Amino acid sequence: MSKISQRKDEHIRICIDEDPSFKIKTTGFEEYEFIHNALPELDFDEIEIAADFFGKKISAPFLISCMTGGFAEADNINAALAEAAKDLNIPIGVGSQRQLLENDAFENSFRIVKDKSGDVPVLGNIGGQQLLSLKNITDVKRLVDVIEADAMVVHLNPSQELIQKGGDTNFKGIAEKIESLVKSLPVPIIVKEVGAGIAKETSKRLLELGVSGIDVAGAGGTSWSAVESLANGGDDNPFWDWGLPTSYCVKETAKLKSDSDFLLIASGGIMSGIDVAKSISLGADIAASARPVLLAYDKNGIEGVINLLAKWFDDLKKAMLLTGSKNLFSLRENKLIKKSELF
Ligand SMILES: Cc1cc2nc3c(=O)[nH]c(=O)nc-3n(C[C@H](O)[C@H](O)[C@H](O)COP(=O)(O)O)c2cc1C
């Protein structure tokens, strides 16, 4: 197994068997309360949570975040996640396709996501760091073709790279590479973090580069700096809790919506339907989740994933009814209050 495949395998093991969650920092969603509406004048059955994802209709404002591919066991995980995505009619991302740039050995672990997910949107994935080492930016086109991707995700993970043994620590030139990728790929580009968050100024820069979507992937859920210290045998890591909380990143980046049209994804520590509802209320178009979905798969397979997310979507609808929100647009109309204002 190549080093890249080994690492992906180890990441799955750590995310299932150990706990790489933030220790002190939270998403900040608990700092917000919904303004309860005791007179909603709505029929629960008419609450509408369908959303648009780059022109495709999806049944809930939710994405199964990019996780895996590129080693033998990833076939099973990706097949199950893809079937769950198909059942729920929601988009799904594959994990980093970096391994495919080296050889075709585990191509099926990515392709299977397209094969099993029917017509739902499928997202490719590559690290900003890997873009730097590409001789030809159009190599990424192959990664899109393998899974007939509807969009390509570029992940930024400087805190992870700094903690990872042998991580790539020269980050110069990634912005320029993203800009050329935007120009050369036929599909929209989404840029995400992996759990340390994207600040408003960075989002602004990314939009100037031409990206079509931003997934803030903020702090409060899985810490990738933590995953790497667990991989290093649990070394002392003062950056375990590094990053900007998800709620803050969403609220701030949403302010850019008045000037630009882009898809805003809230992720990093999304753990419930109420978190999804708060994300949308703070200005996100959709929410996304990674490790909680993996853990549901590990415990109860495809059914586990479907049951978890179906419950979240049902709870999202309940939160919408209780705030008098018939649809997602209405949920964004000042439905939240800061907890500090309640007392
Ligand atoms: C097992 C696992 C593997 C991941 N691999 C990738 C990856 O290859 N590419 C990527 O962009 N993000 C990857 N992520 C990061 C997630 O997409 C997400 O941004 C991060 O885990 C925070 O979300 P969470 O708190 O819901 O887990 C991975 C996450 C998990 C749990």
The ligand as an SDF file (V2000), in Angstrom:
LIG
                    3D

 31 33  0  0  0  0  0  0  0  0999 V2000
  -12.5410   10.0110    8.1820 C   0  0  0  0  0  0  0  0  0  0  0  0
  -12.5080   11.3920    7.6060 C   0  0  0  0  0  0  0  0  0  0  0  0
  -11.7500   11.6310    6.4570 C   0  0  0  0  0  0  0  0  0  0  0  0
  -11.7120   12.9070    5.8900 C   0  0  0  0  0  0  0  0  0  0  0  0
  -11.0470   13.1050    4.7080 N   0  0  0  0  0  0  0  0  0  0  0  0
  -11.1760   14.2810    4.0560 C   0  0  0  0  0  0  0  0  0  0  0  0
  -10.6800   14.4620    2.7350 C   0  0  0  0  0  0  0  0  0  0  0  0
  -10.0990   13.5460    2.1400 O   0  0  0  0  0  0  0  0  0  0  0  0
  -10.8520   15.6540    2.1380 N   0  0  0  0  0  0  0  0  0  0  0  0
  -11.5060   16.7030    2.7560 C   0  0  0  0  0  0  0  0  0  0  0  0
  -11.6870   17.7500    2.1820 O   0  0  0  0  0  0  0  0  0  0  0  0
  -11.9410   16.5620    4.0260 N   0  0  0  0  0  0  0  0  0  0  0  0
  -11.8170   15.3920    4.6660 C   0  0  0  0  0  0  0  0  0  0  0  0
  -12.3220   15.2410    5.9350 N   0  0  0  0  0  0  0  0  0  0  0  0
  -12.8010   16.4410    6.6610 C   0  0  0  0  0  0  0  0  0  0  0  0
  -14.3060   16.5880    6.6330 C   0  0  0  0  0  0  0  0  0  0  0  0
  -14.7810   16.7250    5.3210 O   0  0  0  0  0  0  0  0  0  0  0  0
  -14.7870   17.7700    7.4960 C   0  0  0  0  0  0  0  0  0  0  0  0
  -14.3950   18.9820    6.9010 O   0  0  0  0  0  0  0  0  0  0  0  0
  -14.2420   17.7420    8.9360 C   0  0  0  0  0  0  0  0  0  0  0  0
  -14.1220   16.4230    9.4390 O   0  0  0  0  0  0  0  0  0  0  0  0
  -15.1490   18.5280    9.8840 C   0  0  0  0  0  0  0  0  0  0  0  0
  -16.4520   18.0200    9.8750 O   0  0  0  0  0  0  0  0  0  0  0  0
  -17.0620   17.1100   11.0650 P   0  0  0  0  0  0  0  0  0  0  0  0
  -16.8800   17.8880   12.3280 O   0  0  0  0  0  0  0  0  0  0  0  0
  -18.4900   16.9150   10.6650 O   0  0  0  0  0  0  0  0  0  0  0  0
  -16.2840   15.8220   11.0620 O   0  0  0  0  0  0  0  0  0  0  0  0
  -12.3830   13.9770    6.5200 C   0  0  0  0  0  0  0  0  0  0  0  0
  -13.1430   13.7160    7.6800 C   0  0  0  0  0  0  0  0  0  0  0  0
  -13.2220   12.4520    8.2190 C   0  0  0  0  0  0  0  0  0  0  0  0
  -14.0210   12.2210    9.4670 C   0  0  0  0  0  0  0  0  0  0  0  0
  1  2  1  0
  2  3  1  0
  2 30  2  0
  3  4  2  0
  4  5  1  0
  4 28  1  0
  5  6  2  0
  6  7  1  0
  6 13  1  0
  7  8  2  0
  7  9  1  0
  9 10  1  0
 10 11  2  0
 10 12  1  0
 12 13  2  0
 13 14  1  0
 14 15  1  0
 14 28  1  0
 15 16  1  0
 16 17  1  0
 16 18  1  0
 18 19  1  0
 18 20  1  0
 20 21  1  0
 20 22  1  0
 22 23  1  0
 23 24  1  0
 24 25  2  0
 24 26  1  0
 24 27  1  0
 28 29  2  0
 29 30  1  0
 30 31  1  0
M  END
$$$$
